[in-house]
Amino acid sequence: MKQYELTLVLNPDLTSEQQKALIDKVVKIVETAEGKVTKTNEWGKKELAYEIKNKNHGFYWFLNLEMSESSPVSLEKKLILENGILRYLICNQSIEVEPKLKNTEKVAKLL
């Protein structure tokens, strides 16, 4: 299982109950893909940097997920179909970055 972060921007016209229902639906989609949601965080209503679907504001939600490598593709296909979601972003948090030794040596020589 890999760690992922999912950020959602929901339509500002949704009520609190509709938002919760939509988030529950996303959680069920993740669980049917044999993944799990480890954390859910509501960031609240924020102004958008630019207009999306004639909306200037959106409700931001942040979810931490554990899923297999192939699951984000199927999750993305299902998120596209949801009318209440203005934008989404899925980021892989399992990638480890190793510094290149050559670059480190160059920096050490400069010091």
Protein Blocks (a to p, Z undefined) as FASTA:
>chain_A
ZZddddddddfkbcfklmmmmmmmmmmmmmmnopacfbdcdebjcddfbdcehiabdcdd
dddddddfklmmmmmmmmmmpmklmbdcdddfkbccdddfklmmmmmmmZZ
